[in-house]
Amino acid sequence: MGKTTSDVRKRAQQVANQNKKKKKEKQGFKEYFKGVKLEMKKVVWPTKHEMKTYTITVLLTCAAFALAFWAIDTGVLAALKGLLGISM
């Protein structure tokens, strides 16, 4: 069966819409990075002193948690060994 004029018009319209979407995507991609650049200019970055303070705080917190988990693990292991009479 042959295609009718209305079928051809519908297909042409679909192709045109797809092309518009592709153009919008490209413009959207550019606009996205323009927005990112604009927002990055608004960021208040920490000073060197603040960065040093934050870094030390994070490292000390990690060390404290590591020590706490080690102590808990050792305690639980010792309790289980005592309860179950296991020697390792």
QUIQUI-V9410 format. One record per pair of residues at least 24 apart in sequence whose ideal C-beta (glycine too) atoms are under 10 Angstrom apart, sorted by the first residue. I is the first residue (numbers start at 1). GAP is how many residues later the second one is. Records with the same first field share a line. If there is no record, write none. Layout:
I=GAP / GAP
//
This chain:
none
//
